[in-house]
Amino acid sequence: MVRPITSRSAIQAQKRAIVKTICYRLVMLLITVTVAWSVVGDVNAALNIGLVANLVKTGTYYIYERTWDRIMWGVTT
């Protein structure tokens, strides 16, 4: 029996992916700012590093997540 390897939209909606992305990036923002602060020793620089890095990573993660939503490999129905 051959299973389809695309379209997982019924399992995970776009809104869910957006919420997951935002929650995950908030946690990662805190970690990035903390690490940057400990390295550079400047709160403003750490915030700038954290914000820019996480804006880029948020977009990347969202695209990554939506791509995997379309792949059925490894998903049992």
Secondary structure, DSSP 8 states (H G I E B T S, - for coil): -----B--TTTS-HHHHHHHHHHHHHHHHHHHHHHHHHHH--HHHHHHHHHHHHHHHHHHHHHHHHHHHTB-TT---
